[in-house]
Amino acid sequence: MIFNNNFIDCELVSTQLTDSTKIIGEKFKVVDKEVYRFLGISYASAPVGDLRFKKPAPVDSYGDTDVYNATQMPSPCINYLNGVDPSEMPWSSPLPGDEDCLYLNIWSPNISGDITKKLYPVMVWIYGGAFQTGSIDLDLYDGQTLATTGDVVVVTFNYRTGVFGLFYDGSDEAPGNLVLHDQRMALQWVHNNIQKFGGDPQKVTLFGESAGSISVGIHLLSPESSNLFQRAILQSGSPYHNIGGLPSEVALKQSKLIAKDANCLTPQEVIDLNCMRRMSSNQIIAIYKDIYTRGIALQLIFGDEISQRHPIHALDRRLVNVTDVLIGTNRNEGSSILFMGVPDMFSRRAPINITKTYAIQFIKAMSESWWLGALSDHQFLQITEYYMSAIDEDDYVSVRQSLVDIIGDSLFICPSVYLAESLSQINGSKVFYYQFTHIKHFGNHWGQWMGSPHFDEIQYVFGLPLRYPHRYSEPEMQLSMNLMKSWSSFARNG
């Protein structure tokens, strides 16, 4: 069955969210399938003014009227793209962001809130973007095809990233980790309200990719997120990734650098949050851009109520919220990271040839800045021996592939395998592992040398080949159908 973008029928529909608020959405009939769509539902108060840098606050009301229009795609949160062309980063929105961005979208096969009628499994998506970028307004994350093919309710939501999601001063006024707190608030909203959209609040699967997958892993291990979801799918990301946490003292030092550049640091080295809140979002982003180009990126902090302890310690104590977990990676995770990190050397279409000697020097120089961590001479020798000992000096293709493997294994594959193996040791657990290997040959965004890169599986999980059949081959449409059925079957049955 092919779902394209030519909707046969469209009508307004509604569901009662609260005693005083009716949510207006749309119903589309595609071939013989109906999907109910609600866009831009607020799950938290707008984090602006005095709420900037604070944990999300619940929605007080849905306006002065008794009708809430949920037919328009919400603005993305403010993203920082590090000077990269958005067209080169398919996980980033090209639209200007807005601080008022804490909204979610819902696609459902049926919106009956009657508990005597069928309720559908719920799949809640967390996008990736290194905690610096990402948005639900991307066409890629349209949930209609997954909802209709899998007979599930699909939810996507925005969360704050970059300086607006990670700024930290050590107090409740700027506690950091807002990316996780926003996510948990969205999960709580889903738990409280999804039945009104036909979803079963006791059958929620959290799934995400890259930083979104890291987030899924953290919620998997967090007592604060227990009972908010029952299954988890982690695509190319694990909380054991080095991006997953900074010591609080390092996070505070980094935030003070931002405050200092904003002239919002007192002589006593205290961040003046009132000063920071008076600044425009554009001013703050400009300062963060300068800090970022110096190699400083705000990240998560371990130690608050969501990420109470490092994942290793949580697993050691068997502190896991769910036991049905699907984990996987793509074969060539590192290729797109090479492209993004050094596009002049590793362009999508025509990467330059480098020798084995140069590659060894390159990986040594880039290791810390790419979250590989500081390597001792012995560790570095072990790595280069393992990946490069059998490669000739001028075997450019194999040299480049060794870099792809080193980056991909260290950032994504090894952390994911370690998580899967650790979870499998817990009694009663059901852990499944996949590897995505498909290479798109027609209309590939990436170059052929990049293989099956980071992020590439998402288009098939969300059913793009069925919505845009002219861009894909018949086998790719079948691949997408198989992935959607596998993901939704896992959400339904584990």
N, C-alpha and C positions, 0 to 999 in steps of 0.2 A: 504494500500500500504506500502511495506517495502523498505526502502532505506538502502542498506548495503554499505560497503566500496569497493566493487568490481565494479569499473566504467566500463561500457560497451564501452564507446568511449571517446576519449580525443583529443583535438586539440588546437593549439594556436590561439588566437584571439587578436584583437587590437581595441582600440578606441582612438580618437584624443583628448588629454587632453588640449594642447595649440597649437598655430599655429606652434610651432617648435617641439613639443614633442608628440610622439605616445606611448601609454601605452600598453604593451604586457601582456595578461593574458591567462587564459585557459578556455575552455568550456568542461564540462562533461555532458554526456547524461546518466541519471540514469532511467532505465525503460523507461517511456514515458515522462520524465521531463528533461529539459535542465537547467543548471545553469552555469553562467559565473562567474569566480572567479579571483580576482585581489588581490595579497598579497604584503604587504610591500610597499605601496605607501607613500612617505614622505609627511606629511602635515605641517611640520615646519622644519626650519634649525636644524641641529644637535646641541643640547645644551651642547657643549663641549668647553673647553678653556675659553675664555672670556665670553661665553654665559652660563657657569655653574651658576646656581642659579638665572638666569635672566628669565623674561617672554619669552615665545616662540617667535621666529622671523619667519616671513614668508619665504617660500622657494624661494630663488633667482632664481634657475633654476633646471632642472632635469638632469644635467650633460652636458658634451660636445657633446654627440651624440644626435640624434633626436629620439632615441628609449629608453624607460625605461622598464626594465624587472621587471614585477610584478608577478613573479611566485614562489617566495621563501618567506617562513614565516619569518618575521623580528624577531630580538632578543628581548627578554623582556627587560623592564627597570630594573635597579638594584633594587633588593628586599631585604628587611631585614626580616628574618624568625624567629628571636628570639630563635634560637637554636632548633626549632621544625623540625622534619623530614618532608621534603616536601610531602612524601607519606601520611602523616597524615593531610595535609592541601590541599585539592583538588583544592583550588582557587589560589595556588601558583605554579609558574613554577619551575621545578627542574633544569632548565638550568641556567648557569651563565648569569647575565644580562649585559647590555651595556648602557653607557650614551647616545649613539646615538641610540635612541629608539622611536622617535616620528613618528610612522608609523601607517597606517590604512589598514584594509582589507575590501574588498567588495565582496558580492555575489549578483548576479542579475539574474532574469529570462530572461532578454533581455537587451542588451547594446545600443540599438538604441538611439541616441541623437536627433533624429528628433522630433521636438515639435508637428508635425502633427500626430505622432504615439503615442501609449499608453505609458504613464509614470506610474510607479509603486509607491505605498506608500513606504516610507523609514523608517526603524527602526534602530536607532543608539544606540548601547549597551555601557554602562559604567560598567566595572567590579568592584567588591568590593575587600576588603582586608584591612579594617581599615585605609586606606590611607598609609599603610606601605608596601603593597605587591600587587601582581596581574599582569596579563599579558594576551594578546590576543593569545599567542601561544598555549594555552591549547586546546586540542581536544574538550573539553567541549563547547568551544565558536565557534566551526565551524558553520558558518551560512547557509550552503547549504540546510539543511533539512527544516529549518524555511523559507528560501527564496522560495523553490519550493512548499512546502505545503501551505504557506500563500500567495503566489504570491506577494511577497514584496522584496524590496532591503534591505539587511542586511549589516550594517557597524559596525565594531569593531575597536577600536584604543587603542594604548598604551598611558599612561600618567605617568609622573614622580611621585614617591611616596617617603615616608620616608624623609631622610635628603636632598635628591636631589630635592624633590618636595615641601618641607616645610621650608627650612632654611630661616631665616629672620634677616635682620639687620636694618630695618626701612627705607631703601632707595630703589630707583628703581633698584639698583644693585643686591639686594636680597630681593624682596618684599614679599616673602612668598606666600602661596596660589597658587603655580605653578600648583598644581593638577587641580585647577579650570581654570586657564589660559590656560593650555594645552587642557583641555576639550573644552573650548570655541573656541580655534583656530581650533580644529578638526571639531566642529560644523560649523564654518565659512567656512572651506574648503568644507564640504559637501554641504552647501548652495550654494557655488559658482560653484561646479563641478559635483554634483551628477547626473544632467540631462544627462551628457555624458556617464553615466553608466545605463541609463534607469530609473533613479529615479526622482520623482517629488519633487522639492525643496520647494514646498508649502504644502507638506503633509508629514512632518517629525515627527516621534514619538521618543522621547527620553526615553529609558528604562534602568534600572539598578537595581543592588541588593546590599544590605548592604551599604558600603561606596559609591558604585555607585548610589544607590537609594538616599542616603543623597545628593549626588551631583546633581541628577536630581531635587530634591526639592529646592536646592539652585538656580539652573538655572531657575527653575519655578518662583522664586521670584526676580530674578535679572534683572534690566533694561538693563544691558549689553548683556544679552542673548535673549532679546525679538526679535521676528521675525525669530529666527533661528530654532524653532521647534513649532509645532502646538498642539501636544498632549504629554502626559507623563504617563509612567507606573512606579510605585515605588514598588519594591519588597523588603520587609523587611528592610526598612530604611526610615527615615524622618529627615529633618533638625532640628527637635526638639530633636534629640538624643544628649546626652551630648558630644559626640565626635565631634560635629559640630562646635566648635569654642573656641578659647582662647583669652583673652585680649592681645593686642599687647605688653604690657609691660612684660607679662609672656612669650610670644613667644620669645621676645628679650633676656630675661634672659636665657632661655633654649638654644638658639643658641649661646650665649656667653659661656656657659659651654662647648659646642662642640668646639668652637674656642679656648678656653683656653686649653683644652686637646690636641688640635692640635698645640699648641704653636703659634697660630695666633691671639692672643688677645693682644693689645698694653697695656702699663702701664696705659694709660688713659681709659682703658676698652672699646676700640673701636675694632670692628672686622676688621681684615686685610683680605679683600677678595682676594687680589692678592696672599697672602699666602695660603688661602684656595683653590684657583684655581690651585696652583702649586702641590698640593697633589694628589696622585693617588686616584682613586675611592675606591680601597681596603683599603687604609689608613683611608679614611673618614668613610667607613662602619664599620671598626674595632672600631673607636672612638664612633660612634653612637651606636654600640652594647653595649659598656660599659655603656654609658649614659642610654640606654634603660633598661638595667638590674637593674639600680638604680631607676626605676619607672618613667622615664621621656621620653615621646614620643611627638615629634613635631606634631602639629595639625593645623587645619585651623585657620584663624584669621578673625573676623568680622570687617569690616571697610574699605576694599578696594573697587575698582569700581565694582567688581562682587558681593561680599557679603557685600553690603554697610551698611546694618543694620541687626540686629538680626531678624530671621524669624518671631518672634512674632510681632515685630513692622511693618514688611512688610505686614503681613496679616491684622493687624489692619487698615492699610491704603489701603487695597484692591489692593496691588501692585502685581498682579499675571499675568503672561504672557499668560497662556492658561487656558481654562475652562473645557476641557475634560481630566479627570484624572482617572486612575485606580490605586488603592492602595491595598496592601494586605500584609499578614504575614503568617508564618507557625505556626502550632499549638504549637510546642515545640521548639521555637526559642532558649531558654536558654540552652538546653542540650549540644549542640556543644560548647557553650561558657564555660560551666563548664569543659568539656573535655579538651579544649585548655588551659584554665587557670590553672587547677590543674589535669594534666593527671595521676599523681600517685594515686589520689583519685577517679577520675571519668574516668577510662579507658573505651574505647569503648565497650569492651566485658565483663569486670568483675569489675564494680565499687564497691568500698568497702561500707559496711553498716555503716551509721552514725546515731546517736541518734538525737532527736529533740533538746536537749540542745546544742549539738555540732554544729548542723546546725545554730542555732541562733547566736552562737559565730562566726561561719564561715562567715555568711553574714555581721555581724558587722565589722569584720576584713577586708573583701574584698571589701566593698562597694565603697570606694573612688578609689581604683586602677582599678575597672571595670567600671568607668565612671558613677556610680550611684550617685555620688556626696556625699558631707559630710551630714550626717543625724543627726538631733537633736535627743535627747533621746525620745522625744514625737513622732517624725516621725517614728523612728525605732520601737517603741512599737506598733504604729498603723499598720505598715507593718507586723510585726510578728503575731500580733493578727489576722489580716485579713487572712493571708495565713496558719497559723499553729495552731490556737486555737483549732480546732477540731481534731487534729492529736495526736495519742498516742506517748509516748516517744520512743518506740521501733518499731514503724511502719515504717521500713526503706524505703520501696517503696514510701509511701506517703511523708515522710520527703524529700527524694530526689526529688520527683516531685514538692514539694513546692519550692525548690531551683530553679528548672528549670523554674517554673512560675514566681518567683520573678525576676530572671535575664531577662527572655524573655519579661515580661510585661514592665519592666523599660527601657530596652534598645531599644526595637523594637515595641512591640504591642501598648503600650500607646502612644508613639510619633506618630505612624502611624494613630491611631484612632483619635487623636487630630487634626492632619493635615487634615484628611478626613472630620471631622466635621466642621472645620474652613472653608475649601474650599467650602463646601456645602452651606454655608451661603451667598456666593457671587452670585448675580443675574446672571442668565444665565449659571451657572456652571452645569456640568454633572459629578458627582463623583460616582465611583463604588468601592466597597470594596469586597475583596475575602479573604478566609482563606484556605490555603493548608493543608490537613490533611492526605494525603496518607503516609503509611509506607511500604517501600520496604522490602519484606520478603526473596527474593532470591538474593544472592550476594550483600547484603546491606553493603556499606562502613561503616556505623555507626552500633552501637549495637542496639538491639531491645528496650532497655530501653530508648533510645534517641528519639524514636517516629518519628515525622516529624520535623527534626531540621533545624536550620538556614542553608541556601544555598541549601537545598535538592530539591527544585522545579526547579532549573535551568536546570538540565538534561532533564526534560520533556519539558520545554519551548524551548530548542534548539534541541529537537527531537532525543536524544541519543537512546531511545528504538527502533526507526525505523532504525537507522544505525547499531545497535548492538542487533538484536532481540534475539540472544541466551542468552543475559544477563537479559532479562525482560520477564514478563508474557504477555499474550495477553491483559488482562485488562490494563496493564501499557502502552502498545503500543497505546491503544485507548485513555488512559488518556493523553498521550503526544500529540496525534493528536488533541484532543479536546482543549488542552491548546494552541497549535500553532495556531489553527483556531480562538480561542477567542482573542488571543493577536493581530493577524494580522487583524482580523475583527475590533477590536478597532482602530488599526492604520489607517484603511481605512475609517471607518464611525464614530468613536467616540462611 
